[in-house]
Amino acid sequence: MGIPLLFFFFFFFLFMRLFPEIDGGIQYDECKASRCSHHGSVIRFPFRLKDQPVPDHCGYLGFEFTCSEENRTILELPNSAKLWVREINYTSQEIFSMLQSQT
């Protein structure tokens, strides 16, 4: 590799680092995954936690979870029930849940 090519790569990566908006305008660290508890399901795009200050592009509207007082991940279905989310499988696109008791 010649010296001019090394300079090109150095300045290219420096430029991309200084101006991240060129790379699609998304700040990657503002869409971090979250959880309701240490061992809870990982919540990441397309889902997000309700009432958390994250930008709109970090999850779809209506794909929101809440955390219960016991730090469980809860999915509230419109005009229906609250489901305790045990696991989210992003590969198979499945949510494993149980009906939350109404106590």
N, C-alpha and C positions, 0 to 999 in steps of 0.2 A: 504494500500500500504506500503510495507516495505521500509526501508531506502536504501537497495541495488537497488531496482527498481527505486526509485527516482533519485539516482545517475546515473543510466543508462540513463534515459530520459534526465536528465540535460546535460550529456556529449554528448548524441546523437544529441540534438538540437544545442548545442554549436558547435559540429563538422560540422554539416550541414550548419550552419551559417558562419563558417570560411572558408569552402571549397565549395562554391556554384557550382563549375564545376562538382561535383559529381551528382548534381540534373539536369542532361541533358546538362550542359554546357551553359545554356542560362541565361544571365543577364536580369531579367525581367524588370528592369526600363529603359533599353536602347530601348525598343519597346513601348514606351508610345503612347497613342492615341493623335492625333493632330486635329486641326481645322483651317480653314481659317479665321474664325471670332468667336466671343463669342457665337453667336447663330447658327453657321454653323453646318453642319453635322460632326459627329465624324468620323474620319478617323483612322482605326485600321486594323490589320491583317485581310484579306489578302491584303488590300490596303495600300498605303503609299503616302506621298506627294513627288512629283518629286523635285529634287534638295535639298533634306534635307539629312544631313549626318546621315543616319541610316544604320545599318548592313543589309546585304542581307536577313537574315532570318526574318526580320521584315515585309516583304511583298513580293509578287510575282512580278517579272519583267513584265512589261506591265500592271499591275494593279495600275497605278499611276494617281494621280490627281494633278492639279496645282491650284494655287490661283490667281484670277484675281486682277486687280488694285482696284476693289471695294470689295475685300475680299470675293468673291464668290468662291465656290468649282467648278472647271471645269474639265470635262472629255473630253479629245480629242480623237476622234475615228480616227484610221489610214485612210488617204486619204478620209476623210469625214468632219464631222462637229464638232464644239465644243458644248458641252452640259453643261448647268448649273445644277449642282446636288442640288436638294432641300432636299433630304432625302436619307439615306442609311439604309435599314432595314436588319440587319444581321440575324435575325431569319428567315424571309421568303426569304432571299437572293435576294432582289430586290433593284434596284436603281431608284429613282423617279427623273426625270430630265425634263428640258425644253430646247429647241433649243436656243442658245445664239444668239442675234441679231448681225449681221455683220456690225457694225458701225465703 
